Amino acid sequence: MAQSSKTLSNDLTELLSTVNHHTYIPKGTFLFQEGQLANELYIIKSGRIQISKNTPDGKELTLRICGINEIVGELTLFSEGAKYLLSAKALENSEVGVIKKEELEEKLSHNNALAIEFMKWMSDHFRRTQTKFRDLILYGKKGALYSTLIRMVNSYGVESANGFLIDMKLTNQELAGFCGTSREVVNRLLSDLKKEDIVSIQKGKITIHNLDYLRDVIGCENCPIDICEID
């Protein structure tokens, strides 16, 4: 499935690429954690970064997975003394460029066109997050899993004669993180889908054989691809 375009203008890309320095984040370690003082933003140069939120019952809710040239930590802009609202953890060995928050704020405040573009870009992230919470609240654990699979197809899906292969290895624990539930619940839900030939799993990769079934169950509203992605 073709991925949507989320490209920024050349001017904004150039601005965000003016980093202070680069840093390496080993797999499994945090770039930043929820509650820490937020003085920096980061642009990913290599690897993948998971953005998550801790729930009151101690679970980790994964909100998105970010890849090369995506920005993390952007929710803290123009907030004095702000702390990170989310946590960012490396899913693989990664490299990021470090952008000082105050410097970026200063540059945006003197360029209205870039500031407006950046606001629109951030708005898209907010909309994606809102739709994820909507699916979780309205349709529960099953809806959250089905929504996650649909978003995975939109982000990483490769169409074939058998449906859509999600070209990314996923453990049931990782899927549970996107749904705010346990690995056992995801095991059961996936088992039910496999029995109905809705999905199949080989070597850690999921193929969706009947995407319309998942969409029908959660009352898919046919949101633009830009909104219905996992990243």
VOPAGU-2260 file (C-alpha; in pm, 1 decimal, decimal comma):
REM VOPAGU-2260
SITE   aa  ch    i         X         Y         Z
SITE  MET   A    0       0,0       0,0       0,0
SITE  ALA   A    1     140,2     335,3     -96,5
SITE  GLN   A    2     247,8     548,2     192,7
SITE  SER   A    3     114,2     897,9     226,3
SITE  SER   A    4     338,1    1197,3     183,3
SITE  LYS   A    5     435,8    1370,9     505,6
SITE  THR   A    6     715,9    1576,6     359,4
SITE  LEU   A    7     798,4    1920,9     489,5
SITE  SER   A    8     898,2    2218,1     275,7
SITE  ASN   A    9    1263,5    2254,3     184,7
SITE  ASP   A   10    1293,2    2562,5     407,7
SITE  LEU   A   11    1148,4    2390,0     713,7
SITE  THR   A   12    1349,4    2073,9     649,3
SITE  GLU   A   13    1665,2    2284,1     628,9
SITE  LEU   A   14    1576,1    2464,4     951,8
SITE  LEU   A   15    1514,4    2138,7    1138,8
SITE  SER   A   16    1834,6    1989,9    1001,7
SITE  THR   A   17    2043,6    2265,3    1163,7
SITE  VAL   A   18    2128,2    2056,5    1468,2
SITE  ASN   A   19    2366,4    2133,0    1751,8
SITE  HIS   A   20    2517,3    1786,2    1764,7
SITE  HIS   A   21    2437,2    1418,9    1713,3
SITE  THR   A   22    2397,4    1149,2    1975,7
SITE  TYR   A   23    2365,8     771,4    1965,3
SITE  ILE   A   24    2088,0     588,8    2147,6
SITE  PRO   A   25    2148,8     214,8    2204,2
SITE  LYS   A   26    1856,5     -22,1    2151,6
SITE  GLY   A   27    1627,0     -41,0    2454,8
SITE  THR   A   28    1741,1     285,1    2614,8
SITE  PHE   A   29    1542,7     606,8    2654,4
SITE  LEU   A   30    1609,3     923,8    2460,1
SITE  PHE   A   31    1390,6    1102,7    2715,1
SITE  GLN   A   32    1123,7    1003,1    2965,0
SITE  GLU   A   33     791,4    1146,5    3064,7
SITE  GLY   A   34     831,0    1414,2    3332,4
SITE  GLN   A   35    1188,7    1514,5    3248,6
SITE  LEU   A   36    1263,8    1880,6    3180,4
SITE  ALA   A   37    1233,8    1939,7    2805,3
SITE  ASN   A   38    1509,1    2159,3    2661,8
SITE  GLU   A   39    1567,1    1975,9    2333,7
SITE  LEU   A   40    1394,3    1828,5    2030,4
SITE  TYR   A   41    1539,7    1552,2    1818,2
SITE  ILE   A   42    1541,0    1461,8    1451,2
SITE  ILE   A   43    1601,7    1093,3    1381,0
SITE  LYS   A   44    1898,1    1019,7    1155,3
SITE  SER   A   45    1888,8     640,8    1176,5
SITE  GLY   A   46    1694,8     371,0    1361,2
SITE  ARG   A   47    1345,4     373,8    1507,4
SITE  ILE   A   48    1212,7     549,7    1817,8
SITE  GLN   A   49     899,7     443,8    2006,6
SITE  ILE   A   50     683,6     718,9    2158,3
SITE  SER   A   51     474,3     604,9    2454,9
SITE  LYS   A   52     269,2     718,2    2752,7
SITE  ASN   A   53     249,1     555,4    3095,2
SITE  THR   A   54    -108,2     478,1    3202,7
SITE  PRO   A   55    -231,6     516,1    3563,9
SITE  ASP   A   56    -235,3     135,9    3607,4
SITE  GLY   A   57     131,1     108,7    3513,0
SITE  LYS   A   58      90,7      -5,1    3152,5
SITE  GLU   A   59     282,3     147,9    2863,0
SITE  LEU   A   60      64,2     277,1    2578,8
SITE  THR   A   61     259,2     309,0    2253,7
SITE  LEU   A   62     141,8     605,3    2046,4
SITE  ARG   A   63     369,5     595,1    1744,7
SITE  ILE   A   64     692,2     462,0    1598,1
SITE  CYS   A   65     916,3     723,5    1441,0
SITE  GLY   A   66    1176,0     671,3    1170,6
SITE  ILE   A   67    1437,2     862,6     974,7
SITE  ASN   A   68    1382,3    1240,1     941,7
SITE  GLU   A   69    1094,1    1242,7    1189,2
SITE  ILE   A   70    1097,5    1472,5    1490,2
SITE  VAL   A   71    1035,4    1373,2    1852,4
SITE  GLY   A   72     991,3    1596,3    2155,1
SITE  GLU   A   73     796,5    1853,9    1954,8
SITE  LEU   A   74     507,7    1876,3    2201,9
SITE  THR   A   75     710,7    2103,0    2431,2
SITE  LEU   A   76     765,0    2399,2    2198,2
SITE  PHE   A   77     678,7    2748,2    2330,1
SITE  SER   A   78     610,3    2616,0    2680,1
SITE  GLU   A   79     839,1    2770,5    2940,4
SITE  GLY   A   80     969,9    2517,9    3191,3
SITE  ALA   A   81     792,3    2241,0    3002,3
SITE  LYS   A   82     846,4    1874,7    3075,8
SITE  TYR   A   83     820,7    1591,0    2830,5
SITE  LEU   A   84     463,6    1460,8    2816,7
SITE  LEU   A   85     568,6    1131,0    2659,4
SITE  SER   A   86     864,6     894,1    2662,4
SITE  ALA   A   87    1090,3     805,4    2369,6
SITE  LYS   A   88    1275,8     472,7    2359,2
SITE  ALA   A   89    1503,1     329,9    2089,5
SITE  LEU   A   90    1365,7      12,9    1930,0
SITE  GLU   A   91    1703,0     -39,0    1762,6
SITE  ASN   A   92    2041,2     130,6    1774,1
SITE  SER   A   93    1962,5     485,0    1663,9
SITE  GLU   A   94    2122,6     820,8    1595,0
SITE  VAL   A   95    1947,4    1154,1    1647,1
SITE  GLY   A   96    2030,9    1516,5    1579,8
SITE  VAL   A   97    1980,6    1741,5    1881,7
SITE  ILE   A   98    1789,9    2068,5    1833,4
SITE  LYS   A   99    1789,3    2321,5    2114,8
SITE  LYS   A  100    1427,8    2415,4    2188,4
SITE  GLU   A  101    1501,5    2783,6    2257,7
SITE  GLU   A  102    1693,0    2823,0    1931,5
SITE  LEU   A  103    1414,4    2666,2    1725,0
SITE  GLU   A  104    1153,4    2881,7    1898,8
SITE  GLU   A  105    1357,1    3192,4    1821,3
SITE  LYS   A  106    1385,7    3104,3    1452,5
SITE  LEU   A  107    1016,4    3019,2    1418,1
SITE  SER   A  108     911,4    3340,3    1593,6
SITE  HIS   A  109    1088,6    3541,1    1322,0
SITE  ASN   A  110     947,6    3348,1    1026,9
SITE  ASN   A  111     567,4    3340,6    1023,2
SITE  ALA   A  112     539,4    3114,0     718,6
SITE  LEU   A  113     759,7    2843,9     873,9
SITE  ALA   A  114     584,8    2880,0    1209,6
SITE  ILE   A  115     244,6    2821,4    1048,1
SITE  GLU   A  116     375,0    2519,8     857,1
SITE  PHE   A  117     523,2    2374,9    1174,4
SITE  MET   A  118     191,6    2426,5    1356,4
SITE  LYS   A  119       6,6    2241,1    1081,1
SITE  TRP   A  120     259,0    1959,9    1100,4
SITE  MET   A  121     208,9    1934,1    1477,1
SITE  SER   A  122    -169,1    1945,1    1431,7
SITE  ASP   A  123    -149,5    1630,9    1220,0
SITE  HIS   A  124      25,5    1451,2    1506,5
SITE  PHE   A  125    -246,4    1561,2    1748,0
SITE  ARG   A  126    -517,6    1433,4    1511,9
SITE  ARG   A  127    -348,9    1094,3    1479,4
SITE  THR   A  128    -323,9    1063,0    1856,3
SITE  GLN   A  129    -686,6    1165,4    1904,7
SITE  THR   A  130    -811,8     902,8    1661,1
SITE  LYS   A  131    -607,7     633,5    1836,3
SITE  PHE   A  132    -762,9     722,7    2171,9
SITE  ARG   A  133   -1106,0     732,9    2007,0
SITE  ASP   A  134   -1067,6     376,7    1881,6
SITE  LEU   A  135    -948,1     254,9    2221,7
SITE  ILE   A  136   -1228,0     426,4    2414,7
SITE  LEU   A  137   -1514,7     344,4    2177,0
SITE  TYR   A  138   -1421,2     -11,3    2078,0
SITE  GLY   A  139   -1213,8    -143,8    2367,1
SITE  LYS   A  140    -920,0    -382,8    2338,9
SITE  LYS   A  141   -1046,5    -553,6    2023,9
SITE  GLY   A  142   -1103,0    -222,4    1849,0
SITE  ALA   A  143    -762,3     -97,1    1958,6
SITE  LEU   A  144    -592,8    -404,5    1809,0
SITE  TYR   A  145    -790,1    -388,4    1485,9
SITE  SER   A  146    -718,5     -15,7    1456,2
SITE  THR   A  147    -348,0     -80,9    1516,9
SITE  LEU   A  148    -338,5    -346,0    1243,7
SITE  ILE   A  149    -510,0    -109,7     999,4
SITE  ARG   A  150    -261,4     165,8    1082,8
SITE  MET   A  151      28,2     -77,5    1043,8
SITE  VAL   A  152     -97,9    -166,6     696,6
SITE  ASN   A  153    -118,8     202,4     604,8
SITE  SER   A  154     236,8     261,8     725,3
SITE  TYR   A  155     418,2     -61,2     640,8
SITE  GLY   A  156     176,2    -263,8     428,0
SITE  VAL   A  157     290,9    -434,9     108,1
SITE  GLU   A  158       4,3    -551,2    -111,9
SITE  SER   A  159      10,0    -908,0    -242,6
SITE  ALA   A  160    -229,5   -1163,2    -385,7
SITE  ASN   A  161    -310,0   -1276,9     -30,0
SITE  GLY   A  162    -380,2    -932,5     114,0
SITE  PHE   A  163    -139,0    -692,7     285,9
SITE  LEU   A  164     187,7    -798,0     445,9
SITE  ILE   A  165     292,5    -574,4     734,6
SITE  ASP   A  166     661,1    -557,1     647,8
SITE  MET   A  167     779,3    -515,4    1003,7
SITE  LYS   A  168     839,6    -780,8    1266,8
SITE  LEU   A  169     610,3    -737,6    1566,1
SITE  THR   A  170     588,0    -930,6    1888,8
SITE  ASN   A  171     255,0    -970,2    2063,3
SITE  GLN   A  172     398,7    -767,8    2351,3
SITE  GLU   A  173     472,5    -479,3    2114,0
SITE  LEU   A  174     120,3    -497,8    1973,4
SITE  ALA   A  175     -15,9    -498,7    2328,3
SITE  GLY   A  176     170,8    -173,2    2389,2
SITE  PHE   A  177     -23,5      -4,3    2109,5
SITE  CYS   A  178    -351,7    -128,5    2258,1
SITE  GLY   A  179    -291,4     -52,5    2624,7
SITE  THR   A  180    -355,8    -416,4    2713,2
SITE  SER   A  181    -169,5    -736,4    2798,3
SITE  ARG   A  182      15,1    -979,3    2572,9
SITE  GLU   A  183    -232,2   -1250,8    2671,0
SITE  VAL   A  184    -527,4   -1049,1    2539,8
SITE  VAL   A  185    -349,2    -988,0    2209,7
SITE  ASN   A  186    -263,7   -1360,8    2185,7
SITE  ARG   A  187    -630,8   -1449,3    2218,9
SITE  LEU   A  188    -755,7   -1186,1    1974,5
SITE  LEU   A  189    -498,7   -1281,1    1710,4
SITE  SER   A  190    -581,9   -1648,6    1757,3
SITE  ASP   A  191    -948,2   -1571,5    1687,5
SITE  LEU   A  192    -852,7   -1377,8    1372,6
SITE  LYS   A  193    -630,7   -1662,1    1250,2
SITE  LYS   A  194    -911,8   -1914,7    1297,4
SITE  GLU   A  195   -1133,3   -1700,8    1073,7
SITE  ASP   A  196    -851,1   -1662,9     815,0
SITE  ILE   A  197    -854,5   -1287,0     864,7
SITE  VAL   A  198    -482,0   -1282,0     939,5
SITE  SER   A  199    -182,7   -1513,9     928,3
SITE  ILE   A  200     160,7   -1481,4    1087,0
SITE  GLN   A  201     490,0   -1609,8     951,9
SITE  LYS   A  202     833,5   -1536,9    1094,6
SITE  GLY   A  203     697,0   -1256,7    1311,0
SITE  LYS   A  204     528,8   -1072,2    1023,5
SITE  ILE   A  205     151,4   -1038,7     995,6
SITE  THR   A  206     -47,4   -1064,8     673,8
SITE  ILE   A  207    -397,6    -917,8     670,3
SITE  HIS   A  208    -616,4   -1125,4     437,1
SITE  ASN   A  209    -940,2    -936,5     495,6
SITE  LEU   A  210    -876,0    -571,2     571,8
SITE  ASP   A  211   -1242,0    -479,2     513,8
SITE  TYR   A  212   -1344,5    -708,4     800,7
SITE  LEU   A  213   -1127,0    -512,9    1045,3
SITE  ARG   A  214   -1259,3    -182,9     911,5
SITE  ASP   A  215   -1622,0    -293,3     939,4
SITE  VAL   A  216   -1587,5    -411,1    1300,4
SITE  ILE   A  217   -1460,5     -71,7    1421,7
SITE  GLY   A  218   -1682,9     133,1    1191,4
SITE  CYS   A  219   -1388,1     275,4     997,7
SITE  GLU   A  220   -1461,7     632,4     891,2
SITE  ASN   A  221   -1221,1     621,4     595,2
SITE  CYS   A  222    -995,2     885,7     745,0
SITE  PRO   A  223    -718,2    1023,4     520,4
SITE  ILE   A  224    -410,7     800,3     516,1
SITE  ASP   A  225    -211,4    1082,4     677,1
SITE  ILE   A  226    -429,0    1048,1     987,8
SITE  CYS   A  227    -462,5     669,6     994,8
SITE  GLU   A  228     -96,7     568,4    1027,1
SITE  ILE   A  229     107,6     423,5    1309,5
SITE  ASP   A  230     393,3     674,6    1278,8
